[in-house]
C-alpha cells in the first residue's frame, strides 16, 4: 500500500493504492501507510483536481472495492449514477439489486471508501434536503454545485 497526500480545490486529500488499484480516498491524511507516489496516485490527483475545477465529469481509474457482496453491489450501482443527477437511497437500492434495502444502502454510502470517484454525493433522501455526507461540512453541497444539480450561491 502507498498513500499520496495532495492539495486539491476542495482542500487536502489523500489517495491510497494497493496492488495497482485505487482503494481509498480521504479528505484528510491517513496514518500508518507509507507516503509516496506512483503513476496511479498522480493520475488520481490529476483527475480529482480536474473534476473539482469542472474540467472532468467521469473518472477513468482502476479501483478496488473490498467488502461484502452487498456493499460491492451498492458501490457499482453508485458508479452508474450520471453526472449532475441524484437518486434516492430507495432508487439506489433498486439499482443495486436490493429493493427495499434503502437503510442498508445508506450505511454502505456512509462507508464509501472512494468519495468523489464513487459518487455517494449523488444519493439523497426521498424527503427534503440533500442528506448527510461523511466528508467535510458543506462538501456535499459543493460537489452538487460543481455538477450543476444545486444552484451556485452568489
N, C-alpha and C positions, 0 to 999 in steps of 0.2 A: 504494500500500500504506500501511496505517496500523496501528500497534500500540497496544494498550491493556494496561497492566500494572495488576493489581489484587490485593488481598488476599482470599484465599478461606479456607474452613475447612481446606483442605489446604495452606495456605501461599501464597506469592506465585506468581501465574501471569500469563502474557502471552498475549493473543489477537491474531491478525493477520487483517485482512481485505484483500481486493483485489477491485475490481470488484463490490462488493456481496455477496461470498461470503466465508465464514469459511474460511481456508486453512491456519491453523497455530495450535496451542496449545502452549505450553511451560510447564514447571514453574518456570521462572526467566526472567529478562529475555532479550530478543533485541536484539542491537545492529544498528545500521545501518538501522533502519526508523523513520521519524518516529513519535513518540508522539502520541497524541491520542485522541479518542473519536468514536463515531458511534452511531446507533441500534442497528446490528447488534452492535457491540462491547459496548455497555451491556446488550443483551439476552443476549449470550453470558455476560457476567459474572453476570447475574441467574440464568440457567438453571443454570450450573455451580454457583453457590453454593446454589441450591435443591436440586440433586442431592446435593451433598456434605452438606447438612443433612437429607437424607432426605425432602425435600418434592417431589421430582420423580423420575420413572422414565425418561422419554423426553425427547429433545431435539427441538425444532422450530426448527432453524436452517438457513438456506441455506448449504450447504457446497460447496466446490470441491476436487476431487481433481486433482492433477497426477501423472503417472507413466505407466508402461506400461499397456497394456490389462490385463495380468495383475494388477498392483497395484490398479488400479481395481476389478476383479472381486473381489479379496480385501476391499477396503475396503467395497464394497457388501454383500458377504456378512456381514462383521462387524456391520454396522448392523442386520442381521436377527436377531442373537443376542438372545433375550429377556432382560430384566432378571432378575437373580437366578439365571441358569443359566450353565453353561460348556459349551464344546465343545472337542474336542481339535484339534490342528493338522491331523490327518488328516481329521476331520469338516469343518473349515473348508475344506480343500482340495476336498472333495467338494461342499460348499455353493456354492463359488465357481466350480464347473465345471471344476476342475483336479484330478481324483482322482490320488492318488499324489504330489502336489507339496507334501507337508507341510513339507519343509525350506524350499522357496521361500516358502511361506505364512508360516513362522516369520520369515523375513527381512523379508517385507512387514509383518508385525505390528511388528517391531522398528523399522521406519521410519515407522510410522503418524504422520502429521503432526497428527492431531487426537485425541490421547488423551482419554479420558473420553467425549467426544461420539461418537467411533467406538470402541466398547468393546473394544479389544485386550486389556484386563484379563480378559475373559471367555474367553480362549483359553488352554488349559492343555496340558501334555504328557500323553501317554497313560499314562505311568507314575505314580509317586508324586509328590506335591508340586503346587505351582501354577505353577512355572516362573519365568522372569525377567520383568522389566518395565523399560522404559527410563526410567521416572520415578524420583523419589527413593526411597531404600531404604525398604522397607516399604509403599510406596504401593499395590502390587497387593493386598496383604492388607487394607489399609484399604478399598479400593474393593469388594472381595469381601465384606467385613463389612458395609459400608453396604447392599449388595444382599441380605444375609441368606444368602449362599452359605457363608460361613465363620461359625462362632460368634463371639460377642463375647468378648473377653478380659476376665476380671474385674478 
